[in-house]
């Protein structure tokens, strides 16, 4: 897979995540962390940090609008 293809795939995933509700986003992260804990897999924990950071950015943006 080329760098451009990886970028396009990542952007598609980010756009899909952005269309999810807050509840869906939080549930996804919780499920990812639950799986990581069950499997004792730090790589999966690291992967869960990406959507968690997106949620944090969304919260920060919403706080700026208040």
C-alpha positions in Angstrom: 0.0 0.0 0.0 1.4 3.4 -1.0 1.6 6.3 1.4 -1.2 8.0 -0.5 -3.4 5.0 -0.2 -2.7 4.8 3.5 -3.5 8.5 3.8 -6.8 8.1 1.9 -7.8 5.1 4.1 -7.0 7.0 7.3 -9.0 10.0 6.1 -11.9 7.8 5.3 -11.8 6.3 8.8 -11.5 9.7 10.4 -14.5 11.0 8.5 -16.6 8.0 9.4 -15.6 8.4 13.1 -16.5 12.1 12.9 -20.0 11.2 11.7 -20.6 9.0 14.8 -22.5 10.3 17.8 -20.6 11.1 21.0 -22.1 7.9 22.5 -20.9 5.8 19.6 -17.4 7.3 19.8 -17.1 6.7 23.5 -18.5 3.1 23.2 -16.0 2.4 20.4 -13.0 3.5 22.6 -14.3 1.6 25.6 -14.7 -1.5 23.5 -11.2 -1.1 22.1 -9.8 -0.7 25.6 -11.7 -3.6 27.0 -10.4 -5.8 24.2 -6.8 -4.6 24.9 -7.2 -5.3 28.6 -8.5 -8.8 28.0 -5.6 -9.6 25.6 -3.0 -7.6 27.6 -2.0 -5.9 24.4 -0.4 -2.5 24.7 -0.4 -2.0 20.9 -4.3 -2.1 21.1 -4.1 0.4 23.9 -2.0 2.7 21.7 -4.5 2.2 18.9 -7.4 3.3 21.2 -5.5 6.5 22.0 -6.1 7.8 18.5 -9.9 8.0 18.7 -9.7 9.1 22.3 -7.6 12.1 21.1 -10.2 12.9 18.5 -12.9 12.9 21.2 -10.7 15.2 23.4 -10.3 17.6 20.5 -14.0 17.6 19.9 -14.7 18.4 23.6 -12.0 21.2 23.5 -13.7 22.7 20.4 -17.1 22.5 22.0 -15.8 24.2 25.2 -14.5 27.1 23.0 -18.0 27.6 21.7 -19.6 28.1 25.1 
